[in-house]
Structure formats: C-alpha cells, structure tokens
Amino acid sequence: MIIYLLRRLGFILITLILASIIIFGSTQLLPGDVAQVMLGKFATEKALENVREELGLNKPAYVQYFGWLKNFVRGDWGNSMVSRQPVRPLILARLRNSAMIAVVALLFYVPLGILLGVIAALRKEKPLDQIISGFSMAFVGLPEFVTGLLLISAFAFRFAIFPANSSIAPGSTFIEAFPSLILPAIAVSLTGLGYIIRMTRASTIDVLSTGYVMAADLKGLPNAQVLSKHVLRNSLLPTITIVSMGIGYLIGGLIIAESVFGYPGLGRLVVYGIQRRDVILIQACSMVIVMIYSISNLIADMLYSALNPRIRYR
C-alpha cells in the first residue's frame, strides 16, 4: 500500500509538471500583448518596452517557464499583471469561497444521487424507476447556465426565497454565506446528480443479481442487512469514480455558475484573468485546479481500498 501511494504521488508530480508546461504554453498563445493590455492602446513604444523588461516578457519562453515554475513551487505565485497585487492571497481567498459551494453541492447531490439510484434499482422497470431515470437524464442534459437562470427565475423572483445575486462580503463565514450558496450549489450539482443516479442504479442492479446476494436472501437475512453489508459496499465502487471525476466537472460548472450568480469564487476569478489577459493569474489558478483534481483522484483510489478489502495495491 505504501509503495502504491508513493507511486501515485510520483505520478501526480509528473502530471503537475506536464500540466505546468501545457498551461504556460497555452498562456503564451493567448492573443494580444500583455504590456499593451496593461498600459492601454495609447501607450508609447518606450513604455511598452519598459513593462516587458520589468515582467521578463522579452526573455526566451523556456527561461520564463523555469523561472515561473521555480517561484510557484517556492510559494511565490507572482503579482497580478493588472492590479499588481500578489495573486496567492487572492486565489486562496477565492478558493475558500468556491470550496464552500463545492461542500454544499457534494452534500446535496452525492447522498441524494446514491439514494435515488438505489431506489430505482430496487424498483427496476417499475414506474418509480422510470420517473427517476427520466429526471436523471434531464439533469445530465441541462447546462449550468440554463439551470442557474431557471433557479433564479423560480426561487429568487417568483417565490423570493433565495437571493438572485450570490455576492458575499470578503471573509464571510460559512453560516453567513449559506443563503447565497444554495442556488449556485444546486445549479452545479444537478449534472453530477444525474450521473450518480444512473451509475448507482446500474451497479446496484448488477450486484443484486450476484450469487452471494441471492445466497444472503436465501439464508433469511433481513433486507436492510443484505442491502447495507452486501449490496451497497460493492455497488458504490463505480460511484466513487464518478464522484472523484465529478470534482473536475464541478470546478468547470463553478466557472459558469459563479458568473451567472455573481459569486466571488475561483471560477469567476479565472474568467476575470482571461478577460484581462492576466497571464500570471491564469497560470496560478490553473495549477491550483489541476492539483485539486489530482488529489481528488488519489482520494478516490484510497476509498476503493477502504470499501473493498479484496483490492490490495502493491
């Protein structure tokens, strides 16, 4: 297990290095001149050259890359090319805000998706199964911006239960921000909810038809015991993969939902950086997102081992 963990950590390190190369190369291909964006279209050529010199933009690309990567590893994520403020405190603050939405979303769609998936499997081919399956397909097909607008129209304008704008004050606690988190969290979680329902339903149906579950039924074990100890423990393994992959989709959904609801999270910060061609900000945000996705996959592998004793990593 330890050897496997070290091997996975090494793989994550390689992934981060490759991702850093792709991220840095992509930002170099963005159209426009960073110096021109910073100083405006009426800036003189001398002023533009001074900014390029100050930011190191006139150095070879490989020199810029290794300098940026070294500083990033050391914790120096650079200063924003627009505001000239350090980007690390800004990103960590926005990451905290996005994490609050992610927590609410995960607590909403993971237990609910598993519950509905199991119910659909136990009522296979019956009306309740068809209703749940139909809604899950609808959830999968709805983009976040459509879901967000529908939620705003229904719960903010028509019933006036939640605010339409989810902007929160800097440093707001989870309790203070909670009313503003609900609609964005639902908007980003419905797609993941649909996937979890379908995956849980399919895997539970497969497990229910296995020999050891039938043997447990023939022994006269209570249905609740058979379901909890024999069915769920094995049927949830594929669901873990969907949940870990869903974290990556969740980040993508946050970019859209935070823009729709005006929420000050990491996704909206990425959009801000792209709109203003703030290369330093884009690079740092992208690396943080890659690290989150890599760690979530590692956690999923560890949960595989915890749920299924037959799985042993060597």
Order of alpha helices (4+ residues) and beta strands (2+ residues): alpha-alpha-alpha-alpha-alpha-alpha-alpha-alpha-alpha-alpha-alpha-alpha
